[in-house]
């Protein structure tokens, strides 16, 4: 079992890691391919179709509203980093809340023993 001081040290580490995350963005990105409507296009070849793409599609929900957009090829890696940073942010916040609840239980138990 951790002590309140150990919990406080970990919370300080979490705060520092959150501050260092950089740009974030919620959501997920998928790679998609498409078939166009142009007759004779390679994407319509009956034996060896070559679909157009890849296209990168970002989907996210924020404050109860959904959003989607396409991400240009040059922006894909930067968006992947933002998505990973957002995922890490959520993990860190969840850990922080878990630690806060654990610390509160320890303080309450200590107060109860002191009575």
C-alpha positions in Angstrom: 0.0 0.0 0.0 1.3 3.5 -0.9 1.7 6.3 1.6 0.2 9.8 0.9 3.7 11.1 0.3 4.3 8.4 -2.4 1.0 9.3 -4.0 1.8 13.0 -3.9 5.1 12.3 -5.7 3.4 10.3 -8.4 0.8 13.0 -8.9 3.7 15.5 -9.3 5.2 13.2 -12.0 1.8 12.9 -13.7 1.4 16.7 -13.8 4.9 17.1 -15.3 4.1 14.5 -17.9 0.8 16.2 -18.8 2.6 19.5 -19.2 5.1 18.0 -21.6 2.6 16.3 -23.9 2.4 18.9 -26.5 -0.5 19.2 -29.1 -3.4 16.8 -28.6 -6.5 15.7 -30.5 -9.3 13.3 -29.6 -10.5 10.6 -31.9 -9.2 7.9 -34.2 -7.9 7.9 -37.7 -8.6 5.2 -40.4 -7.0 4.5 -43.7 -9.5 4.2 -46.5 -9.5 3.4 -50.2 -12.1 4.4 -52.8 -13.6 3.4 -56.1 -14.5 6.3 -58.4 -17.2 6.5 -61.0 -15.0 7.1 -64.0 -15.6 4.4 -66.6 -12.4 2.6 -67.6 -10.5 3.7 -64.5 -8.0 1.2 -63.0 -10.2 1.1 -59.8 -12.9 -0.6 -61.8 -10.7 -3.3 -63.4 -12.7 -6.6 -63.0 -9.6 -8.8 -62.5 -7.1 -6.4 -60.7 -8.9 -3.3 -59.3 -6.5 -0.7 -58.0 -8.6 1.5 -55.6 -7.7 5.1 -55.1 -6.0 6.0 -51.8 -5.1 5.8 -49.1 -7.2 8.5 -47.7 -7.0 9.2 -44.0 -10.2 9.9 -42.1 -10.3 11.4 -38.6 -13.4 10.8 -36.5 -13.9 12.2 -33.0 -16.5 13.2 -30.4 -16.0 16.2 -28.2 -18.5 17.7 -25.8 -21.2 15.4 -27.1 -20.7 16.4 -30.7 -19.1 14.3 -33.4 -16.7 15.5 -36.0 -15.0 14.0 -39.0 -12.5 15.2 -41.6 -10.0 14.0 -44.0 -6.3 14.4 -43.1 -3.9 15.1 -45.9 -0.9 12.8 -46.3 1.6 15.3 -45.2 -0.4 15.8 -41.9 -0.9 12.1 -41.1 2.2 11.6 -38.9 1.5 14.8 -36.9 -2.1 13.8 -36.4 -1.0 10.4 -35.2 1.2 12.0 -32.6 -1.6 14.3 -31.5 -4.0 11.3 -31.1 -1.3 9.3 -29.2 -0.8 12.3 -26.9 -4.5 12.6 -26.2 -4.7 8.9 -25.4 -1.8 9.3 -23.0 -3.5 12.4 -21.4 -6.6 10.3 -20.7 -4.5 7.5 -19.2 -2.7 10.0 -17.0 -5.9 11.7 -15.8 -7.5 8.4 -15.0 -4.4 7.4 -13.0 -4.4 10.8 -11.2 -8.1 10.3 -10.2 -7.3 6.7 -9.0 -4.5 8.1 -6.9 -6.7 10.9 -5.5 -9.3 8.4 -4.4 -6.6 6.1 -2.9 -5.1 9.0 -1.0 -8.5 10.1 0.3 -9.2 6.6 1.6 -5.8 6.5 3.3 -6.4 9.9 5.0 -9.9 8.8 6.1 -8.6 5.6 7.5 -5.8 7.4 9.4 -8.3 9.9 10.8 -10.6 7.0 11.9 -7.6 5.2 13.6 -6.8 8.5 15.4 -10.2 8.7 16.9 
